[in-house]
Amino acid sequence: MAISVARAWIARSTDDPKKWTTYWYDPDGKQRQKTFSTKTRADDHRKRKERELDAGTYLDDKLGKQPVTAVWEQWTHQRKLENSTKKQYRSIQNTTIEPFFKSRSIVSLKVADIEQWLLWMEKDKKLAARTRRQRFSFFSGMMDWAVVNEIIGRNPCKKIRHAGSRAKEIREHKSKARRLTTREVLAILNGCPPRYRAMLWLMAGCGLRLGEAMAVARDQIDFKTEMLRVDFQITEDGETESGKNSALQRRHVKARDEEEPGRLVPLPPNVAFELRRHIKNHGMWGPERLLFPNVTRTGYLYASYFYPKIWVPALSNAGVPYATAHDLRDYYGSRLLYMLVPENDVADWMGHGSTEVLRQHYHYIFEGAEERGRVAIATMLTPGADDPTERAQVA
């Protein structure tokens, strides 16, 4: 006859007869124990462990006591991340996770704690809605990972509504958007040091990101068909001998897949003219025939050099008080939409996976949008105006 062995029980503590200890066997058959000051608390813990064992939701109490920052580090280390992304996650930990949660254990976090964290990022840290939403998304992903790995039993982030609202983010971005005019863009281009002027033309005239513009080589440019292939970028994501710091490398844009053909972007005549002039005056560098190496022509161009030595002088010479290099790309996208170029084409040329980003971030950037809206509706609300709805009904 088989003898049933209890999976959880309580007994007086062997170290202190006034206390009670809960004993149980974990799913691996290893005996565990935890001591409490009263019999009632010990029995409640026994019941909880039995429920977890019966439901298959058993959690190791020691894992849940880990600090939030320790679990964040485990989550980031187990993921296959590029060095640049690892740097970003470390920055998030140092600026918005560790300062707020400090030594709090991950199992102790409640919904109210997450809500206070979001409020702290908004009121104390003054982070933009987009940044808060991104960090909340990362944090919730870490908590999901902790649930899957049986560190905690539930993710409190799941019960938070409107965390980092995308609608609020869009409204905030719209109110703070820097709308570069054509006059300002041309002034910035003319104010740029000649060696890198064509690079800014690629950003404003072809919508390239900074890293993509820095990586342009001669074989990506087809002057005959007036097309530009965008499939490389310069990134501070290479391995160094020590493994501690990132180094520059030229890599494929999408998933570092060498089979990825990249995207094709129309090459406007004025941008092509600037590229031809650049090649004639400044030549190319290295076996890749790179157009924009560093100023000493010994390697790739660092973003840390670009901003103080190229971008800031360009703004100063142009008399533009403030703008980011990414604003040139925003100018490109908004102007294409202004000229009624189909959204799908604009998304493809800018390297977006869908048109959603365009609708959220570009339609309102160009100046004059409000006036166009007023004129459009005023034109329609006029007696005798051509009504496409009526025309469709007649057909």
C-alpha positions as a Markdown table, in Angstrom:
| # | Residue | x | y | z |
|---|---|---|---|---|
| 1 | Met | 0.0 | 0.0 | 0.0 |
| 2 | Ala | 1.5 | 3.4 | -1.1 |
| 3 | Ile | 2.0 | 5.9 | 1.6 |
| 4 | Ser | 1.0 | 9.5 | 0.8 |
| 5 | Val | 3.6 | 12.1 | 1.7 |
| 6 | Ala | 2.4 | 15.6 | 2.4 |
| 7 | Arg | 3.8 | 18.2 | 0.1 |
| 8 | Ala | 3.5 | 21.0 | 2.6 |
| 9 | Trp | 3.2 | 21.1 | 6.4 |
| 10 | Ile | 4.0 | 23.2 | 9.4 |
| 11 | Ala | 5.9 | 22.6 | 12.7 |
| 12 | Arg | 7.4 | 24.6 | 15.5 |
| 13 | Ser | 10.7 | 26.1 | 14.7 |
| 14 | Thr | 13.7 | 24.1 | 15.9 |
| 15 | Asp | 15.6 | 27.4 | 16.5 |
| 16 | Asp | 12.9 | 29.2 | 18.3 |
| 17 | Pro | 9.9 | 27.3 | 19.9 |
| 18 | Lys | 7.8 | 30.4 | 19.8 |
| 19 | Lys | 7.9 | 30.5 | 16.0 |
| 20 | Trp | 6.5 | 28.2 | 13.3 |
| 21 | Thr | 8.1 | 26.9 | 10.2 |
| 22 | Thr | 6.4 | 26.0 | 6.9 |
| 23 | Tyr | 8.0 | 23.0 | 5.0 |
| 24 | Trp | 7.3 | 22.0 | 1.5 |
| 25 | Tyr | 8.7 | 20.1 | -1.5 |
| 26 | Asp | 9.3 | 22.2 | -4.6 |
| 27 | Pro | 8.5 | 20.7 | -8.1 |
| 28 | Asp | 12.1 | 19.3 | -8.2 |
| 29 | Gly | 11.5 | 17.4 | -5.0 |
| 30 | Lys | 13.8 | 19.6 | -2.9 |
| 31 | Gln | 12.6 | 20.4 | 0.6 |
| 32 | Arg | 12.1 | 24.1 | 1.3 |
| 33 | Gln | 11.2 | 26.0 | 4.4 |
| 34 | Lys | 10.3 | 29.4 | 5.7 |
| 35 | Thr | 9.8 | 30.5 | 9.4 |
| 36 | Phe | 7.1 | 32.8 | 10.6 |
| 37 | Ser | 6.3 | 34.5 | 13.9 |
| 38 | Thr | 2.9 | 33.0 | 14.3 |
| 39 | Lys | 1.2 | 29.7 | 13.5 |
| 40 | Thr | -1.5 | 31.4 | 11.5 |
| 41 | Arg | 1.0 | 33.0 | 9.1 |
| 42 | Ala | 2.9 | 29.8 | 8.7 |
| 43 | Asp | -0.3 | 27.9 | 7.9 |
| 44 | Asp | -1.4 | 30.6 | 5.4 |
| 45 | His | 2.0 | 30.2 | 3.6 |
| 46 | Arg | 1.5 | 26.4 | 3.6 |
| 47 | Lys | -1.9 | 26.8 | 1.9 |
| 48 | Arg | -0.4 | 29.2 | -0.7 |
| 49 | Lys | 2.4 | 26.8 | -1.6 |
| 50 | Glu | -0.1 | 23.9 | -1.9 |
| 51 | Arg | -2.2 | 26.0 | -4.2 |
| 52 | Glu | 0.8 | 26.9 | -6.3 |
| 53 | Leu | 1.9 | 23.3 | -6.5 |
| 54 | Asp | -1.5 | 22.1 | -7.5 |
| 55 | Ala | -2.0 | 24.8 | -10.1 |
| 56 | Gly | 1.5 | 24.5 | -11.5 |
| 57 | Thr | 2.2 | 28.1 | -10.6 |
| 58 | Tyr | 4.9 | 27.4 | -8.0 |
| 59 | Leu | 7.4 | 30.3 | -7.4 |
| 60 | Asp | 10.7 | 30.3 | -5.7 |
| 61 | Asp | 10.4 | 32.9 | -2.9 |
| 62 | Lys | 14.1 | 33.7 | -3.2 |
| 63 | Leu | 13.9 | 34.6 | -6.8 |
| 64 | Gly | 11.1 | 37.1 | -6.2 |
| 65 | Lys | 13.2 | 38.9 | -3.5 |
| 66 | Gln | 15.7 | 40.0 | -6.1 |
| 67 | Pro | 15.9 | 43.7 | -6.7 |
| 68 | Val | 14.2 | 45.1 | -9.7 |
| 69 | Thr | 17.5 | 46.2 | -11.1 |
| 70 | Ala | 19.0 | 42.7 | -10.8 |
| 71 | Val | 16.1 | 41.2 | -12.8 |
| 72 | Trp | 16.4 | 44.0 | -15.4 |
| 73 | Glu | 20.1 | 43.1 | -15.9 |
| 74 | Gln | 19.2 | 39.4 | -16.3 |
| 75 | Trp | 16.5 | 40.3 | -18.8 |
| 76 | Thr | 18.9 | 42.4 | -20.9 |
| 77 | His | 21.8 | 39.9 | -20.7 |
| 78 | Gln | 19.7 | 37.0 | -21.9 |
| 79 | Arg | 18.6 | 38.8 | -25.0 |
| 80 | Lys | 20.7 | 38.9 | -28.1 |
| 81 | Leu | 21.2 | 42.7 | -28.3 |
| 82 | Glu | 23.5 | 44.9 | -30.3 |
| 83 | Asn | 26.0 | 46.8 | -28.2 |
| 84 | Ser | 24.3 | 50.1 | -28.9 |
| 85 | Thr | 21.0 | 48.6 | -27.6 |
| 86 | Lys | 22.8 | 47.3 | -24.5 |
| 87 | Lys | 24.0 | 50.9 | -23.9 |
| 88 | Gln | 20.5 | 52.2 | -24.2 |
| 89 | Tyr | 19.2 | 49.7 | -21.7 |
| 90 | Arg | 22.0 | 50.5 | -19.2 |
| 91 | Ser | 21.1 | 54.2 | -19.6 |
| 92 | Ile | 17.4 | 53.4 | -18.8 |
| 93 | Gln | 18.4 | 51.5 | -15.8 |
| 94 | Asn | 20.7 | 54.2 | -14.5 |
| 95 | Thr | 18.4 | 57.1 | -15.1 |
| 96 | Thr | 14.9 | 55.9 | -14.5 |
| 97 | Ile | 14.8 | 52.5 | -12.9 |
| 98 | Glu | 17.4 | 52.4 | -10.2 |
| 99 | Pro | 16.8 | 56.0 | -9.0 |
| 100 | Phe | 13.1 | 55.3 | -8.4 |
| 101 | Phe | 12.9 | 51.6 | -7.4 |
| 102 | Lys | 16.3 | 51.5 | -5.6 |
| 103 | Ser | 16.5 | 48.2 | -3.7 |
| 104 | Arg | 12.8 | 47.2 | -4.0 |
| 105 | Ser | 12.3 | 43.5 | -4.7 |
| 106 | Ile | 10.5 | 42.7 | -7.9 |
| 107 | Val | 7.8 | 40.6 | -6.2 |
| 108 | Ser | 6.8 | 43.6 | -4.0 |
| 109 | Leu | 5.8 | 45.8 | -6.9 |
| 110 | Lys | 2.1 | 46.7 | -7.1 |
| 111 | Val | 0.0 | 48.5 | -9.7 |
| 112 | Ala | 0.3 | 51.7 | -7.6 |
| 113 | Asp | 4.1 | 51.5 | -7.7 |
| 114 | Ile | 4.1 | 51.4 | -11.5 |
| 115 | Glu | 1.7 | 54.3 | -11.7 |
| 116 | Gln | 3.9 | 56.3 | -9.3 |
| 117 | Trp | 6.9 | 55.5 | -11.5 |
| 118 | Leu | 5.1 | 56.8 | -14.6 |
| 119 | Leu | 4.1 | 60.0 | -12.8 |
| 120 | Trp | 7.7 | 60.4 | -11.5 |
| 121 | Met | 9.1 | 60.2 | -15.0 |
| 122 | Glu | 6.6 | 62.8 | -16.2 |
| 123 | Lys | 6.7 | 65.3 | -13.3 |
| 124 | Asp | 10.2 | 64.9 | -11.9 |
| 125 | Lys | 12.3 | 63.7 | -14.8 |
| 126 | Lys | 10.3 | 65.7 | -17.4 |
| 127 | Leu | 10.5 | 62.9 | -19.9 |
| 128 | Ala | 8.5 | 63.3 | -23.1 |
| 129 | Ala | 5.4 | 61.1 | -23.6 |
| 130 | Arg | 7.1 | 59.1 | -26.3 |
| 131 | Thr | 10.1 | 58.3 | -24.0 |
| 132 | Arg | 7.8 | 57.4 | -21.1 |
| 133 | Arg | 5.8 | 55.1 | -23.3 |
| 134 | Gln | 8.9 | 53.4 | -24.6 |
| 135 | Arg | 10.4 | 52.8 | -21.1 |
| 136 | Phe | 7.1 | 51.5 | -19.8 |
| 137 | Ser | 7.0 | 49.1 | -22.7 |
| 138 | Phe | 10.5 | 47.9 | -22.0 |
| 139 | Phe | 9.7 | 47.5 | -18.3 |
| 140 | Ser | 6.5 | 45.6 | -19.0 |
| 141 | Gly | 8.5 | 43.3 | -21.3 |
| 142 | Met | 10.9 | 42.6 | -18.5 |
| 143 | Met | 8.1 | 41.8 | -16.1 |
| 144 | Asp | 6.5 | 39.4 | -18.6 |
| 145 | Trp | 9.9 | 37.7 | -18.8 |
| 146 | Ala | 10.0 | 37.4 | -15.0 |
| 147 | Val | 6.6 | 35.8 | -15.1 |
| 148 | Val | 7.6 | 33.3 | -17.7 |
| 149 | Asn | 10.7 | 32.4 | -15.8 |
| 150 | Glu | 8.7 | 32.0 | -12.5 |
| 151 | Ile | 10.3 | 34.9 | -10.7 |
| 152 | Ile | 7.0 | 36.6 | -10.1 |
| 153 | Gly | 3.4 | 35.4 | -10.5 |
| 154 | Arg | 1.9 | 38.4 | -12.3 |
| 155 | Asn | 2.8 | 41.5 | -14.2 |
| 156 | Pro | 1.3 | 44.6 | -12.6 |
| 157 | Cys | 1.9 | 46.6 | -15.7 |
| 158 | Lys | -0.9 | 44.7 | -17.4 |
| 159 | Lys | -3.5 | 46.5 | -15.2 |
| 160 | Ile | -2.4 | 50.0 | -16.0 |
| 161 | Arg | -4.6 | 51.8 | -18.5 |
| 162 | His | -3.4 | 54.5 | -20.9 |
| 163 | Ala | 0.2 | 54.1 | -19.8 |
| 164 | Gly | 2.2 | 56.3 | -22.1 |
| 165 | Ser | -0.9 | 57.1 | -24.2 |
| 166 | Arg | 0.1 | 57.2 | -27.9 |
| 167 | Ala | -2.6 | 59.9 | -28.5 |
| 168 | Lys | -1.0 | 62.0 | -25.7 |
| 169 | Glu | 2.4 | 61.4 | -27.2 |
| 170 | Ile | 1.3 | 62.6 | -30.6 |
| 171 | Arg | -0.3 | 65.7 | -29.2 |
| 172 | Glu | 2.9 | 66.5 | -27.2 |
| 173 | His | 5.1 | 65.8 | -30.2 |
| 174 | Lys | 2.9 | 68.0 | -32.4 |
| 175 | Ser | 3.1 | 70.9 | -30.0 |
| 176 | Lys | 6.9 | 70.7 | -29.8 |
| 177 | Ala | 7.6 | 69.8 | -33.4 |
| 178 | Arg | 10.3 | 71.9 | -35.0 |
| 179 | Arg | 9.0 | 72.9 | -38.4 |
| 180 | Leu | 11.9 | 73.6 | -40.7 |
| 181 | Thr | 11.0 | 75.9 | -43.6 |
| 182 | Thr | 12.5 | 75.4 | -47.0 |
| 183 | Arg | 14.4 | 78.6 | -46.5 |
| 184 | Glu | 15.9 | 77.3 | -43.2 |
| 185 | Val | 16.9 | 74.0 | -44.8 |
| 186 | Leu | 18.6 | 75.6 | -47.7 |
| 187 | Ala | 20.4 | 78.0 | -45.3 |
| 188 | Ile | 21.6 | 75.0 | -43.2 |
| 189 | Leu | 22.8 | 73.2 | -46.3 |
| 190 | Asn | 24.8 | 76.2 | -47.4 |
| 191 | Gly | 26.1 | 76.8 | -44.0 |
| 192 | Cys | 27.5 | 73.3 | -43.6 |
| 193 | Pro | 31.3 | 72.7 | -44.0 |
| 194 | Pro | 31.8 | 71.9 | -47.7 |
| 195 | Arg | 33.4 | 68.4 | -47.0 |
| 196 | Tyr | 30.1 | 67.2 | -45.5 |
| 197 | Arg | 27.5 | 69.4 | -47.2 |
| 198 | Ala | 26.4 | 66.6 | -49.6 |
| 199 | Met | 25.7 | 64.4 | -46.6 |
| 200 | Leu | 23.1 | 66.9 | -45.3 |
| 201 | Trp | 21.6 | 67.0 | -48.8 |
| 202 | Leu | 21.1 | 63.3 | -48.6 |
| 203 | Met | 19.2 | 63.7 | -45.4 |
| 204 | Ala | 17.0 | 66.6 | -46.6 |
| 205 | Gly | 16.6 | 65.4 | -50.2 |
| 206 | Cys | 16.5 | 61.6 | -49.8 |
| 207 | Gly | 15.2 | 61.2 | -46.2 |
| 208 | Leu | 18.3 | 59.3 | -44.9 |
| 209 | Arg | 19.0 | 58.9 | -41.2 |
| 210 | Leu | 22.3 | 60.3 | -40.0 |
| 211 | Gly | 23.9 | 56.8 | -39.7 |
| 212 | Glu | 22.7 | 56.0 | -43.2 |
| 213 | Ala | 24.0 | 59.2 | -44.7 |
| 214 | Met | 27.4 | 58.7 | -43.1 |
| 215 | Ala | 27.6 | 55.2 | -44.6 |
| 216 | Val | 26.9 | 56.1 | -48.3 |
| 217 | Ala | 29.4 | 54.7 | -50.7 |
| 218 | Arg | 29.8 | 55.2 | -54.5 |
| 219 | Asp | 28.3 | 51.9 | -55.5 |
| 220 | Gln | 25.0 | 52.9 | -53.8 |
| 221 | Ile | 24.5 | 55.8 | -56.2 |
| 222 | Asp | 23.1 | 55.2 | -59.7 |
| 223 | Phe | 23.3 | 58.5 | -61.5 |
| 224 | Lys | 22.0 | 57.0 | -64.7 |
| 225 | Thr | 18.7 | 55.7 | -63.3 |
| 226 | Glu | 18.6 | 58.5 | -60.6 |
| 227 | Met | 18.2 | 56.0 | -57.7 |
| 228 | Leu | 20.0 | 55.6 | -54.4 |
| 229 | Arg | 20.2 | 52.3 | -52.6 |
| 230 | Val | 20.1 | 52.6 | -48.8 |
| 231 | Asp | 21.4 | 49.4 | -47.2 |
| 232 | Phe | 24.2 | 50.4 | -44.9 |
| 233 | Gln | 24.6 | 52.5 | -41.8 |
| 234 | Ile | 27.4 | 53.6 | -39.6 |
| 235 | Thr | 26.8 | 52.5 | -36.0 |
| 236 | Glu | 28.8 | 52.5 | -32.8 |
| 237 | Asp | 28.2 | 48.8 | -32.3 |
| 238 | Gly | 31.4 | 47.0 | -33.1 |
| 239 | Glu | 33.4 | 44.9 | -30.7 |
| 240 | Thr | 36.6 | 46.2 | -29.1 |
| 241 | Glu | 39.4 | 44.1 | -27.7 |
| 242 | Ser | 38.3 | 44.8 | -24.1 |
| 243 | Gly | 34.6 | 44.2 | -25.0 |
| 244 | Lys | 33.6 | 47.1 | -22.8 |
| 245 | Asn | 33.1 | 49.9 | -25.3 |
| 246 | Ser | 31.5 | 50.1 | -28.7 |
| 247 | Ala | 33.4 | 50.9 | -31.8 |
| 248 | Leu | 32.3 | 52.2 | -35.2 |
| 249 | Gln | 31.4 | 49.8 | -38.0 |
| 250 | Arg | 29.5 | 49.9 | -41.3 |
| 251 | Arg | 26.7 | 47.3 | -41.2 |
| 252 | His | 23.6 | 46.4 | -43.1 |
| 253 | Val | 20.6 | 48.4 | -42.1 |
| 254 | Lys | 18.0 | 45.6 | -41.6 |
| 255 | Ala | 18.9 | 42.8 | -39.2 |
| 256 | Arg | 22.5 | 42.9 | -40.3 |
| 257 | Asp | 21.4 | 40.5 | -43.0 |
| 258 | Glu | 23.9 | 40.7 | -45.9 |
| 259 | Glu | 21.2 | 39.3 | -48.2 |
| 260 | Glu | 18.9 | 42.2 | -47.5 |
| 261 | Pro | 18.8 | 44.4 | -50.6 |
| 262 | Gly | 17.9 | 47.6 | -48.6 |
| 263 | Arg | 15.6 | 50.2 | -50.0 |
| 264 | Leu | 15.7 | 52.2 | -53.2 |
| 265 | Val | 15.1 | 56.0 | -53.0 |
| 266 | Pro | 14.6 | 58.4 | -55.9 |
| 267 | Leu | 17.6 | 60.6 | -56.3 |
| 268 | Pro | 16.5 | 64.2 | -57.1 |
| 269 | Pro | 18.7 | 66.1 | -59.6 |
| 270 | Asn | 19.8 | 68.7 | -57.1 |
| 271 | Val | 21.0 | 66.0 | -54.7 |
| 272 | Ala | 22.7 | 64.2 | -57.5 |
| 273 | Phe | 24.5 | 67.5 | -58.5 |
| 274 | Glu | 25.8 | 67.9 | -54.9 |
| 275 | Leu | 27.0 | 64.3 | -54.9 |
| 276 | Arg | 28.8 | 64.6 | -58.1 |
| 277 | Arg | 30.5 | 67.8 | -56.9 |
| 278 | His | 31.4 | 66.2 | -53.7 |
| 279 | Ile | 33.1 | 63.2 | -55.4 |
| 280 | Lys | 35.0 | 65.6 | -57.7 |
| 281 | Asn | 36.2 | 67.9 | -54.9 |
| 282 | His | 36.7 | 65.4 | -52.0 |
| 283 | Gly | 37.0 | 62.0 | -53.6 |
| 284 | Met | 36.2 | 58.7 | -51.9 |
| 285 | Trp | 37.9 | 56.7 | -49.1 |
| 286 | Gly | 38.9 | 53.1 | -48.6 |
| 287 | Pro | 38.0 | 49.9 | -50.4 |
| 288 | Glu | 34.3 | 50.7 | -49.9 |
| 289 | Arg | 34.7 | 54.0 | -51.6 |
| 290 | Leu | 33.0 | 55.8 | -48.8 |
| 291 | Leu | 31.9 | 59.4 | -49.5 |
| 292 | Phe | 32.0 | 60.8 | -45.9 |
| 293 | Pro | 34.9 | 59.4 | -43.8 |
| 294 | Asn | 36.2 | 61.2 | -40.8 |
| 295 | Val | 38.0 | 64.5 | -41.3 |
| 296 | Thr | 41.5 | 62.9 | -41.2 |
| 297 | Arg | 40.3 | 60.2 | -43.8 |
| 298 | Thr | 41.5 | 57.4 | -41.5 |
| 299 | Gly | 38.1 | 55.9 | -40.6 |
| 300 | Tyr | 34.4 | 56.3 | -40.2 |
| 301 | Leu | 32.7 | 59.5 | -39.1 |
| 302 | Tyr | 31.7 | 59.7 | -35.4 |
| 303 | Ala | 28.4 | 61.2 | -34.4 |
| 304 | Ser | 30.2 | 62.8 | -31.5 |
| 305 | Tyr | 32.3 | 64.7 | -34.1 |
| 306 | Phe | 29.4 | 65.4 | -36.4 |
| 307 | Tyr | 27.3 | 67.4 | -34.0 |
| 308 | Pro | 29.8 | 69.9 | -32.6 |
| 309 | Lys | 32.0 | 70.2 | -35.7 |
| 310 | Ile | 29.5 | 69.9 | -38.6 |
| 311 | Trp | 25.9 | 70.4 | -37.4 |
| 312 | Val | 26.3 | 73.2 | -34.9 |
| 313 | Pro | 28.4 | 75.4 | -37.3 |
| 314 | Ala | 25.8 | 74.7 | -40.0 |
| 315 | Leu | 23.0 | 76.0 | -37.8 |
| 316 | Ser | 25.1 | 79.0 | -36.6 |
| 317 | Asn | 26.0 | 80.0 | -40.2 |
| 318 | Ala | 22.3 | 79.6 | -41.2 |
| 319 | Gly | 21.0 | 81.6 | -38.3 |
| 320 | Val | 18.7 | 78.8 | -37.2 |
| 321 | Pro | 18.4 | 78.8 | -33.4 |
| 322 | Tyr | 17.7 | 75.2 | -32.8 |
| 323 | Ala | 17.1 | 72.0 | -34.8 |
| 324 | Thr | 18.2 | 68.4 | -34.8 |
| 325 | Ala | 19.8 | 66.6 | -37.7 |
| 326 | His | 16.7 | 64.3 | -37.8 |
| 327 | Asp | 14.6 | 67.4 | -38.6 |
| 328 | Leu | 16.0 | 67.3 | -42.1 |
| 329 | Arg | 14.5 | 63.8 | -42.5 |
| 330 | Asp | 11.2 | 65.0 | -41.1 |
| 331 | Tyr | 11.3 | 67.8 | -43.6 |
| 332 | Tyr | 11.7 | 65.3 | -46.4 |
| 333 | Gly | 8.8 | 63.1 | -45.3 |
| 334 | Ser | 6.5 | 66.1 | -44.6 |
| 335 | Arg | 7.2 | 67.7 | -48.0 |
| 336 | Leu | 6.5 | 64.5 | -49.9 |
| 337 | Leu | 3.1 | 64.2 | -48.1 |
| 338 | Tyr | 2.5 | 67.9 | -48.8 |
| 339 | Met | 3.0 | 67.2 | -52.5 |
| 340 | Leu | 0.5 | 64.3 | -52.2 |
| 341 | Val | 3.0 | 61.6 | -52.9 |
| 342 | Pro | 1.3 | 58.3 | -51.9 |
| 343 | Glu | 1.9 | 57.3 | -48.3 |
| 344 | Asn | 3.0 | 53.8 | -49.2 |
| 345 | Asp | 5.8 | 55.2 | -51.4 |
| 346 | Val | 6.9 | 57.7 | -48.8 |
| 347 | Ala | 7.0 | 54.9 | -46.1 |
| 348 | Asp | 9.1 | 52.7 | -48.4 |
| 349 | Trp | 11.6 | 55.4 | -49.3 |
| 350 | Met | 12.0 | 56.4 | -45.6 |
| 351 | Gly | 12.4 | 52.8 | -44.5 |
| 352 | His | 9.2 | 52.6 | -42.4 |
| 353 | Gly | 7.4 | 49.2 | -42.1 |
| 354 | Ser | 4.0 | 50.9 | -42.4 |
| 355 | Thr | 2.3 | 54.2 | -43.1 |
| 356 | Glu | 1.2 | 54.5 | -39.4 |
| 357 | Val | 4.4 | 56.5 | -38.5 |
| 358 | Leu | 3.7 | 58.9 | -41.3 |
| 359 | Arg | 0.2 | 59.6 | -40.2 |
| 360 | Gln | 1.3 | 60.2 | -36.6 |
| 361 | His | 4.5 | 62.3 | -37.1 |
| 362 | Tyr | 4.7 | 63.9 | -40.5 |
| 363 | His | 1.3 | 65.2 | -41.6 |
| 364 | Tyr | 1.4 | 68.2 | -39.3 |
| 365 | Ile | 5.1 | 69.1 | -39.4 |
| 366 | Phe | 5.1 | 71.2 | -42.6 |
| 367 | Glu | 3.9 | 74.8 | -42.1 |
| 368 | Gly | 0.7 | 75.8 | -43.7 |
| 369 | Ala | -1.3 | 72.7 | -43.0 |
| 370 | Glu | -3.9 | 74.6 | -41.0 |
| 371 | Glu | -4.4 | 77.1 | -43.8 |
| 372 | Arg | -4.8 | 74.3 | -46.4 |
| 373 | Gly | -7.5 | 72.8 | -44.2 |
| 374 | Arg | -9.3 | 76.0 | -43.9 |
| 375 | Val | -9.2 | 76.6 | -47.7 |
| 376 | Ala | -10.3 | 73.1 | -48.5 |
| 377 | Ile | -13.4 | 73.1 | -46.4 |
| 378 | Ala | -14.3 | 76.7 | -47.3 |
| 379 | Thr | -14.1 | 75.7 | -51.0 |
| 380 | Met | -16.4 | 72.8 | -50.4 |
| 381 | Leu | -19.0 | 74.7 | -48.3 |
| 382 | Thr | -19.8 | 77.0 | -51.2 |
| 383 | Pro | -23.0 | 76.9 | -53.2 |
| 384 | Gly | -22.4 | 75.2 | -56.5 |
| 385 | Ala | -19.1 | 73.5 | -55.4 |
| 386 | Asp | -18.3 | 70.2 | -57.1 |
| 387 | Asp | -19.4 | 67.5 | -54.6 |
| 388 | Pro | -17.7 | 64.1 | -55.3 |
| 389 | Thr | -20.3 | 62.3 | -53.2 |
| 390 | Glu | -23.1 | 63.5 | -55.5 |
| 391 | Arg | -21.0 | 62.6 | -58.5 |
| 392 | Ala | -20.6 | 59.0 | -57.2 |
| 393 | Gln | -24.4 | 58.7 | -56.6 |
| 394 | Val | -25.2 | 59.9 | -60.1 |
| 395 | Ala | -22.7 | 57.3 | -61.5 |
